Amino acid sequence: LAPVEERVASTRRLIILIGLLALALTGLAAWFFSSLAVRPLARLQAGAARVSGAEDLSTPLPEEGPDEVRSLAGALNGMLARLQASTAATRRFAADAGHELRTPLTSVQATLSTLRRHPDVDAARREAMLDDALTQQRRLVDLLDGLQALARGDAGPLEHEPVDLSELVDEVVTAAASRHPGVVVAVDLPEAPVVIDGWEPGLRLVVENLVTNAIRHGGAQVRVALHATGPVLAVEDDGPGVPDSERERIFMPFARIDGAETPGSGLGLALVAQQAGHHGAHVDVSTAPTLGGARFTVRF
């Protein structure tokens, strides 16, 4: 049996050698192909590290490699684009807010400084300067209230509950008419309640800001109508209206029509658009068919 045992041992050594060689080759092949598969992910990770290190959201990530990796890179590039747009909007909003706040603060400071340097100013001029300072102070309060409302609206979803739009519109119009006795505020409401699911303070903001905007920019008449079908809220005035080129821009924060000198924070219509969006509504502006001014329509 010696020759047979020697051949068996030789065959065993050959099988072990071939197995080890095959194992080594398999490991090398697995390392090579896994490196090829992971390389696009490594490039994606390196690109993400560059974006994070340089804080430059405008540099896109490489969309290379298999379909799955390209799809992931495309989704990340879309996220970067949205983050870049959001960051730019936030910076622009902060700059606009600082500019809007600086003007009344500077005016109040100048008034107080003048009164301090000239304590013997005549009573009539002193009264006029104090009235101007109080006006600027009220403008500051309106700005801060508007900024707080915008921030609260962007903070996240709020609890919704059934709200009777008809009753809410009636309350807002009654209060506005009492504050502005020189303006005729007509209201057209359906007989039955118009109930929708929403956040009551946000819906009140929509109605109050639209009515206040119509009173400020209109003449002597304002008409408010609520239609149960939809429902649809329409507020129109007899003012100069809104030019076609401005009808999208006026819903941006601090946007004002060129040449308009009416008081306001520039945040009212931005709040209307924000709250309308939170309630799944669409707001647009057109020409009032009856009064001839601007007609704002909110379609729920």
Number of C-alpha atoms within 10 A of each C-alpha: 6 7 8 9 10 11 12 12 12 12 12 12 12 12 12 12 12 12 12 12 12 12 12 12 12 12 12 12 12 12 12 11 12 11 13 12 14 13 14 19 20 12 16 22 14 14 16 19 12 15 17 11 9 10 10 12 20 13 15 17 22 19 19 17 18 11 10 10 18 18 14 15 22 17 13 17 19 13 13 19 16 13 14 15 14 12 13 12 12 12 12 13 15 12 12 15 17 11 12 17 18 13 14 20 16 12 17 20 13 14 16 15 11 14 16 11 9 11 9 9 13 9 9 9 11 17 12 11 19 16 12 16 20 14 16 19 16 14 20 19 14 17 21 15 14 19 17 12 20 19 11 13 16 13 9 9 10 13 9 12 12 12 17 16 25 21 13 16 24 17 14 17 21 13 12 17 17 11 10 14 10 12 17 14 22 14 15 14 18 12 8 9 13 20 15 16 13 20 18 18 10 21 19 18 19 24 24 21 18 25 25 18 20 27 25 17 20 21 17 17 18 26 22 23 18 22 16 17 10 12 15 16 23 22 23 31 29 23 20 13 21 17 14 10 9 14 14 12 14 20 22 17 22 20 18 19 15 8 6 8 9 11 10 16 23 20 23 28 24 21 24 25 21 22 26 20 13 19 17 10 17 17 21 14 22 17 19 19 11 11 18 16 22 25 25 21 20 22 17 16
